[in-house]
C-alpha cells in the first residue's frame, strides 16, 4: 500500500514556540506517512541558531512569501491558463470573505495570492490533502486553496486565539468546508460546537498533542543551592502568559521570607517591561531572563527546576506543561480553557487566573512540602504517559487521517 501523502501548511515553520508541529510531522513520517510542508513565513531565527532537525526541515520546506513576486506570478499564470473558471471562482470566494470592509478585502486578496501558490506547489508534488495547524490566517489560505484546486483541507484547532474573533477568522466557513477538524481538547471542540449546527459535529475529532517521555524523562534533581527553590516558567513574554502576575507572587513570597529563584525562558514584547519591573522592585537576585531557548537546550532548565509555574490568562493545552509533567516537575498553573483536561487533582495545583495571592500560596505549599512535590510529580508523569504520550497520540492522529483519507494519492 502506498503511503498517505499530506501537505502541511504552517504560518511559520520551524518556529521555536511551535516545536510540537515539527514533532508531530516527524512522528507521522516514522509511521510511514509522506509529509510535505509549506510555510507562509520564513523561519523565526537565523539559520545558525536552528537545531540540526530544524535545519533539515527548513531545507525541505516551501516558503510561500520567499518565492516572491516571480513565484506568485508564475503560479497565478499557470492557474489562469489551466483552470480559469476555478481561478476566478476562488478569487470571488476570497473577496466575499472580505465582505464590504476594504481592509478585509485587501487581506483576502493576499490570502488568495498565497492560496494559488500553495495549490500549485501541491499540484507539483501530486498531493490532494492539505492540513493546517491553528484556525487563523494560514487556515484561511488553506480554505481558499481548496476552493480553487481539487484538494481537501483539514485543521487542527488549538484555542483560544482562534475564538477571540471567530468571524475575522472565518471559523463558521472553515467548519463547513473542512473535511474534518482535529481539536486538541474537549474545550476546543465545545467552542466549535457552539459555532455550528449539530449536523457538522461529526467532523470534530479529539486529537490531543503529546510529548516523548523518553526525551522528557525523570531527571536526577539538580540542587546547587538546596535552600533556594528553583522555579521555571517557559513561554513567550506576552501579556496573555501572565508573567507579571508571577512577579507579583514572587514579591509576596519574598516578603514571607521564602528563598526562591525564577527562570523565565522565552522572549517577546513584554520583556522590557518585565525587566524594568524587576529592577524597580529590586527583584534582580530572584529573577533570571534566559531568553528564547532551542529544544536542544531546554532540558537543562527543566532538570534544575523544583517547580514549573504558568500563570496564563488564556491557553489551549500547553505542551510546556506536558514536558514538565513528564519530567516529574510539579506544576502550578491556572484553571482555564483546556488545562483542567491535562492536570487533574493530585497531578498539579490549579489556581484562578489573576489571583496573585492564590498563586503565591500554591508555590509556598510546594516549597514547604517536598514530599508533596514528589507525589505530584509521580502522578503527573503517569498521567502524561497515559494520555499525552507523543507516539500514542500521533498514532491516533494517523488513524484519523487514514479514516478520512481513504484513497491515498498515487
C-alpha positions in Angstrom: 0.0 0.0 0.0 1.3 3.4 -0.9 1.8 5.9 2.0 -0.7 8.5 2.7 0.6 11.8 1.4 -0.3 15.0 3.2 0.7 18.6 2.7 1.0 20.6 5.9 0.6 24.4 5.8 2.0 26.4 8.7 2.2 30.1 9.4 5.9 29.8 10.3 8.0 26.6 10.2 10.0 25.7 12.1 9.2 28.1 14.9 10.6 28.0 18.4 7.2 28.3 20.0 5.6 25.6 17.9 8.1 22.7 18.1 5.1 20.4 18.7 4.2 20.7 15.0 7.7 19.6 14.0 7.5 16.7 16.4 4.1 15.7 15.0 5.3 15.8 11.4 8.4 13.7 12.3 6.3 11.2 14.2 3.9 10.8 11.3 6.8 10.2 8.9 8.0 7.5 11.3 4.6 5.9 10.9 5.0 5.8 7.1 3.2 9.0 6.1 4.7 11.2 3.4 4.5 14.8 4.7 5.5 17.8 2.7 5.5 21.2 4.4 4.7 24.7 3.2 5.3 27.8 5.4 3.7 31.1 4.7 6.6 32.9 6.5 10.3 32.2 6.8 12.0 30.9 9.9 11.9 32.9 13.2 15.7 32.8 13.9 19.0 32.9 12.0 19.9 29.6 10.4 22.9 29.0 12.7 20.5 29.2 15.7 18.4 26.3 14.5 18.7 22.8 15.7 20.0 20.1 13.3 16.5 18.8 12.8 15.1 22.3 12.2 17.8 23.0 9.6 16.9 19.7 7.8 13.2 20.7 7.9 13.9 24.2 6.6 15.8 22.8 3.6 12.8 20.8 2.5 10.1 23.4 3.3 8.4 25.6 0.6 8.3 29.2 1.9 5.5 31.0 0.2 6.5 34.6 0.7 10.1 33.8 0.0 9.0 32.7 -3.5 8.5 36.4 -4.2 6.7 38.2 -7.0 8.1 35.9 -9.7 6.9 32.8 -7.8 3.4 34.4 -7.4 3.1 35.5 -11.0 4.2 32.0 -12.2 1.7 30.2 -10.0 -1.2 32.6 -11.0 -0.5 32.4 -14.7 -0.3 28.6 -14.6 -3.6 28.5 -12.8 -5.4 31.0 -15.1 -4.3 29.2 -18.2 -5.1 25.7 -16.9 -8.2 26.3 -14.7 -9.6 29.7 -15.4 -13.0 29.0 -14.0 -11.7 27.7 -10.8 -9.2 30.6 -10.5 -11.9 33.3 -10.8 -14.3 31.3 -8.6 -11.6 31.2 -5.9 -11.0 34.9 -6.3 -14.7 35.7 -5.9 -14.8 33.4 -2.9 -11.9 35.3 -1.3 -13.5 38.7 -2.0 -16.7 37.5 -0.4 -14.8 36.7 2.8 -13.8 40.3 3.0 -17.4 41.5 2.9 -17.7 45.3 2.4 -14.6 46.1 4.5 -11.8 47.4 2.2 -9.1 46.3 4.6 -10.5 42.8 4.9 -10.9 42.6 1.2 -7.3 43.5 0.8 -6.2 40.8 3.2 -8.5 38.3 1.5 -6.8 39.1 -1.8 -3.3 38.5 -0.2 -4.6 35.2 1.1 -5.9 34.3 -2.4 -2.4 35.1 -3.9 -0.8 32.7 -1.3 -3.5 30.1 -1.9 -2.8 29.9 -5.6 0.9 29.5 -4.8 0.2 26.7 -2.3 -2.1 25.0 -4.7 0.5 24.9 -7.5 3.1 23.6 -5.0 0.7 20.8 -4.1 0.0 20.1 -7.7 3.7 19.8 -8.4 4.1 17.3 -5.6 0.9 15.5 -6.5 -0.8 16.0 -3.2 -4.5 16.3 -2.7 -4.9 16.9 1.0 -3.8 20.0 3.0 -3.7 20.1 6.8 -3.3 23.3 8.7 -2.5 24.0 12.4 -4.5 26.8 14.0 -7.6 28.2 12.6 -6.4 31.7 11.7 -4.7 33.3 8.6 -2.9 30.2 7.3 -6.1 28.2 7.6 -7.9 30.9 5.5 -5.2 30.4 2.9 -5.9 26.6 3.1 -9.6 27.1 2.7 -9.2 29.3 -0.3 -6.8 26.7 -1.8 -9.5 24.1 -1.5 -11.9 26.3 -3.4 -9.5 26.7 -6.4 -7.8 23.3 -6.7 -9.2 19.7 -6.4 -7.8 19.3 -2.9 -9.4 18.8 0.5 -8.3 20.5 3.6 -8.4 19.9 7.4 -7.5 21.8 10.5 -6.1 21.3 14.0 -7.8 23.8 16.3 -6.0 24.7 19.5 -7.7 27.7 21.0 -8.2 30.1 22.5 -6.7 32.5 19.9 -9.0 31.3 17.1 -12.0 32.0 19.3 -11.3 35.7 20.0 -12.8 36.8 16.7 -14.5 33.8 15.1 -15.8 35.9 12.2 -12.5 37.6 11.4 -11.0 34.1 11.4 -14.0 32.8 9.3 -14.4 29.8 11.6 -18.0 29.1 10.6 -17.0 28.8 6.9 -14.0 26.7 7.8 -16.2 24.3 9.7 -18.4 23.9 6.5 -15.5 23.5 4.0 -13.1 21.4 6.1 -13.0 17.7 5.5 -12.5 17.2 9.3 -11.2 19.2 12.2 -8.9 17.9 14.9 -9.4 19.5 18.3 -6.6 19.3 20.8 -9.1 19.4 23.7 -12.7 19.0 24.6 -12.7 22.7 25.3 -11.7 23.4 21.7 -14.3 21.1 20.4 -17.0 22.7 22.5 -16.2 26.1 21.0 -16.6 24.7 17.5 -19.9 23.1 18.5 -21.1 26.4 19.8 -20.5 27.9 16.3 -22.1 25.2 14.2 -25.1 23.1 13.6 -25.1 19.6 15.2 -25.0 18.3 11.6 -21.3 19.3 11.5 -20.3 17.9 14.8 -19.2 14.6 13.3 -16.3 16.5 11.7 -14.8 17.3 15.1 -12.2 14.8 16.2 -10.4 14.9 19.6 -6.7 14.7 18.9 -4.6 15.7 21.9 -1.0 16.7 21.5 1.8 14.9 23.2 5.5 14.7 24.3 8.1 12.0 24.1 8.5 10.7 27.7 11.8 9.2 26.7 13.2 12.6 25.9 11.5 14.4 28.7 12.4 11.8 31.3 12.6 12.0 35.0 15.9 13.6 35.9 18.1 13.4 39.0 17.2 16.6 40.8 19.7 19.4 40.3 20.1 21.3 43.5 23.3 23.5 43.6 21.8 25.5 46.5 19.4 23.3 48.4 17.9 26.2 50.3 16.8 28.1 47.2 13.6 26.8 45.5 14.1 26.8 41.7 11.0 27.9 39.6 10.8 27.6 35.9 8.4 29.5 33.6 8.6 28.7 29.8 6.7 30.8 27.3 6.7 33.9 25.2 6.9 37.1 27.1 3.5 38.4 26.2 0.6 39.7 28.3 -1.5 36.5 27.9 1.1 34.4 29.7 0.6 36.3 33.0 4.3 36.6 33.8 3.7 39.9 35.6 1.3 38.0 38.0 4.1 35.6 38.7 6.4 38.5 39.6 3.8 39.9 42.0 3.5 36.4 43.6 7.3 36.3 44.0 7.2 39.6 45.9 4.6 38.1 48.3 6.8 35.0 48.8 10.0 37.1 49.4 8.1 39.2 51.9 7.3 35.9 53.7 11.0 35.1 53.9 10.9 32.4 51.2 14.1 31.6 49.3 13.5 31.1 45.6 14.7 31.9 42.1 12.6 32.1 39.0 13.9 31.5 35.5 11.9 32.9 32.6 12.6 31.1 29.4 11.3 32.8 26.3 11.3 36.2 24.7 8.7 38.7 23.4 7.4 42.2 23.5 6.8 42.2 27.3 10.5 41.5 28.1 11.5 45.2 28.5 8.5 45.9 30.8 9.1 42.8 32.9 12.8 43.6 33.3 12.0 47.2 34.3 9.6 45.8 36.9 12.2 43.5 38.3 14.7 46.4 38.5 12.1 48.8 40.0 11.1 46.3 42.7 14.7 45.1 43.5 14.0 41.6 42.4 17.2 41.1 40.4 18.6 38.5 42.9 15.5 36.4 42.4 14.8 36.5 38.7 16.7 35.4 35.6 15.6 36.1 32.0 17.2 33.4 29.9 15.7 34.5 26.5 14.4 32.1 23.9 16.0 28.6 24.2 16.0 25.9 21.5 14.7 22.5 22.2 18.2 21.1 22.3 19.0 23.2 25.4 15.6 23.3 27.2 16.2 20.1 29.1 18.9 21.6 31.2 16.4 24.2 32.5 13.8 21.5 33.3 16.5 19.5 35.2 17.2 22.4 37.5 13.5 23.1 38.3 11.8 22.3 41.6 8.5 23.6 40.2 7.0 24.8 36.9 4.7 27.8 37.0 2.5 29.2 34.3 0.2 32.0 35.3 -1.6 32.3 31.9 -4.8 34.1 31.3 -5.6 32.0 28.2 -4.2 28.8 26.8 -5.0 25.8 24.7 -3.4 22.8 26.3 0.2 24.0 26.8 2.9 21.5 25.7 5.4 23.0 28.1 3.2 21.8 31.0 3.2 18.3 29.4 7.0 18.5 29.2 7.4 19.5 32.9 4.9 16.8 34.0 6.7 14.2 32.0 9.9 15.1 34.0 8.0 14.8 37.3 8.2 18.5 38.0 5.2 19.7 40.0 3.2 22.4 38.1 1.3 25.4 39.3 -0.9 26.9 36.6 -4.3 28.4 36.1 -7.7 26.7 35.9 -8.6 27.9 32.4 -9.7 26.5 29.0 -8.2 23.1 28.3 -5.7 23.0 31.2 -8.1 21.1 33.6 -8.2 18.3 31.0 -4.4 18.0 31.3 -4.0 18.4 35.0 -6.4 16.6 37.3 -6.5 16.8 41.1 -3.3 15.4 42.6 -1.3 16.0 39.3 -0.6 19.7 39.9 -2.1 22.7 41.5 -4.6 24.9 39.7 -5.4 28.5 40.7 -7.7 31.2 39.4 -6.2 33.4 36.7 -5.0 36.8 38.0 -5.1 35.5 41.6 -1.7 36.7 42.9 -2.3 35.5 46.5 -3.6 32.2 45.3 -0.6 31.7 43.1 1.8 32.6 45.9 0.1 30.2 48.3 0.3 27.4 45.8 4.0 27.9 45.3 4.5 28.2 49.1 2.7 24.9 49.5 5.3 23.2 47.3 8.2 24.9 48.9 7.1 23.7 52.3 6.3 20.1 51.4 9.0 18.3 49.4 7.1 15.0 49.8 4.0 16.6 48.1 6.3 17.7 45.3 7.4 14.2 44.7 3.9 12.8 44.9 2.5 15.3 42.4 5.5 14.7 40.1 5.0 11.0 40.0 1.2 11.3 39.4 1.9 14.0 36.7 4.3 11.7 34.7 1.9 8.8 35.0 -0.9 11.0 33.5 1.3 12.1 30.6 2.3 8.5 29.9 -1.3 7.5 29.8 -2.9 10.4 28.0 -0.3 12.6 26.3 2.3 10.2 25.0 3.5 11.5 21.7 3.7 8.2 19.9 0.3 7.1 21.1 -1.4 10.3 20.2 0.4 10.5 16.9 -0.9 7.0 16.1 -4.4 8.3 17.0 -3.9 11.2 14.6 -2.7 8.8 11.9 -5.8 6.8 12.4 -7.9 9.9 11.9 -6.1 10.8 8.7 -6.4 7.2 7.5 -10.1 7.1 8.3 -10.9 10.3 6.4 -8.4 9.9 3.6 -9.3 6.5 2.3 -7.8 7.0 -1.1 -4.0 7.8 -0.9 -2.7 9.9 -3.8 -0.9 7.8 -6.4 
